Each structure stands twice: as structure tokens, then as C-alpha cells.
Amino acid sequence: MLVGTNTRATSDSANTDRLVTVTLDPNTITSINPDEVHEWRVAIYDLLEDNNFRPARVSATGPFALHISIIGNSIVLDVRNPDTFQPIAAHYLSLTPFRRLIRDYFRIRDAYYEAIRSAQPFQIETVDMARRGLHNEAAELLRSRLDNKLIIDLNTARRLFTLICAVQPYASRIDESTSMLPTVLFVCSMNAVRSPIAAALARKAFPGRIIARSVGVNGGKVDQFVHQVMEEVGIDMSVHTPHTLGELVASHFDLVICLSDDALEAVTRKDLEAGAIEHWDVPDPSLVEGNREVVLSAYRALRDMLSRRVRERLESLVSGGSQTR
């Protein structure tokens, strides 16, 4: 099960006010613990299965995609078009009012699991009632804090709170404005294949030692072949949301690596502050024609080639060496 893939509702207009995609920002929500990642996936799956969701004060019609990141003490709820990933609305939700509820969530969750293993039925029911009460309190608070921002029903708020609990305690939060970690930006045409693969491989090769981002000259779509070949090496790419150069907030990077000709041109026009800008001539496997195995082979070849180049190129950067070669 891929947590970021589209789960489309029927064409009934009543089902347009809903989420069909949820993705997590790999720069601010990271874990290599399979139990934690499984918890994220289950929470996302439950949210997508049954929800009622739409942004307030905008004219956009659904269905919608939700991209979640953690900035400082806030969860960022970034609502986007599920096909183009164009931004629709983004809201910052402070975690401070939820601290007690999040602590109680894990305390009651652990008590519930323990009760299932060894307690009597009436004890399980008592813990379950406490769990439902906590979820209702948290859901009401969530709806109140998002009033006039996002329109969600109580059930959706309960499931969204569960997802917030699942991602925030284990997230690796890096404040890029104060961090001394080296920064690298990968840029390709659509931010669908080459640049997100390279950034994900960089984060895997140097966990907690580098800030690796990826963007495209234009916005692309989620690529299922990327999901498959990256899952083969233990990287969940279903959490990736394509972004464009125009969406970049940061303007300085220690190293910018362009993975397509148009990326090099676009980066030059944007006039980023960069310690070094490089162009890697790498193939685009999405252009390969043939049966599924032929195409997958091309994606795997790109993945393996980028894995080698990323490790070789970034080792000196991570170790504090020069950006230039």
C-alpha cells in the first residue's frame, strides 16, 4: 500500500469535497524505523478511506491533495490540486495547544494495546472509552483551530489528529534558517523522476547530515514507476509532492545540481545564490518505450547510477570540503 497514491472517489459531485492524496515532506518528516513508517501509512490510509474536506474561502473545487510538513512548532497543511499539485491554500497549525492531547494519545494507545493482550473485556472497554473521548476532544479543538481555514467534519478531524500524532513525535525537524548542515538542490524538468530520486538517495546516504531538496522547472505528476523502484531499496517515494522552482523559499544552496538541460537554463535565470552549480547529463526513463519490464529496467538503471554519483559527489560536501571539484 502506497500512502501518497491517488485514491479517487466516484464522479458523484457530493464526493468532490474530500482528500484523495496525502503526502509527507521528506525534509521535515523522516524516519528509517519501519514501525513508525507503518504507523504513518495506516493513519494516511484511514484518512483517505473516509473524509470530508475542503479549504475555506477559495473557489477551487475538489477533490484535493494534502501535503504535510513540520516547520518549527507548526504543522503545515498545504492543500493542492491532486493532478497538477498546484498550490490552493496552505495553513500553519501550532502544535502547542495539542501537546497535552498528543501525550495522552500515546499514553492511552499504549494502555489499549496492553489491555488487548491481557485485560478483561470490561477493562478494554474502559480504555477504549477514554480513547474515544480523547479523539473527540482533539477533533473539536482541531476544527476550532482550523475554523475559516479548512472545513472538515468531526470524523475527518479525528483521523487527521491521529495522523498528526503519528508524524510529529518522530519527525526530524531541521530549522534551515539556523542549520549549519550543507544544502543541496536537485533540479529537473518536472520534479517527478530524476530530481526527487536524487534528493531521496542523498537523504538516505547521509541521514541527518545534509539538507537535500528537489524541484522542477515545471510541475509534474506522481510517477508510479518511481515508487516501485525506490521501494525496492527501502525508500518510500509515495510521500513526494512535485514542486517548482517558483515555489522555492530558500535562495541559497551550497550546491545546485541540474539534471536536465532546461533545468540549467532555469536555474541560471533564477539567479540563485549557490556555492556551485553543476549539470549532470542523465537520461529520463519516462521517455523509454517498451513493456513494463523494459521501462522498469530504465528506472532502475537511473536509480543505481544516481546512487553512485550522489554518494561520490556529496561525500566531500558533507565532510566539510569544497563545493567545487
Secondary structure, DSSP 4 states (H G I P E B T S, - for coil): --TTS-----S-GGGSSSEEEEEE-TTTS----HHHHHHHHHHHHHHHHS--EEETT----S-EEEEEEEETTEEEEEEE-TTT--EEEEEEEESGGGHHHHHHHHHHHHHHHHHHHH--HHHHHHHHHHHHHHHHHHHHHHHHHTTTTEEE-HHHHHHHHHHHHHHTTT-----TTT--S-EEEEEESSSSSHHHHHHHHHHHHSTTT-EEEEEESS-----HHHHHHHHTTT--GGG----BGGG----EESEEEE-SHHHHHHHHHHT-EES-EEE-----GGG--SSHHHHHHHHHHHHHHHHHHHHHHHHHHHTT--S--
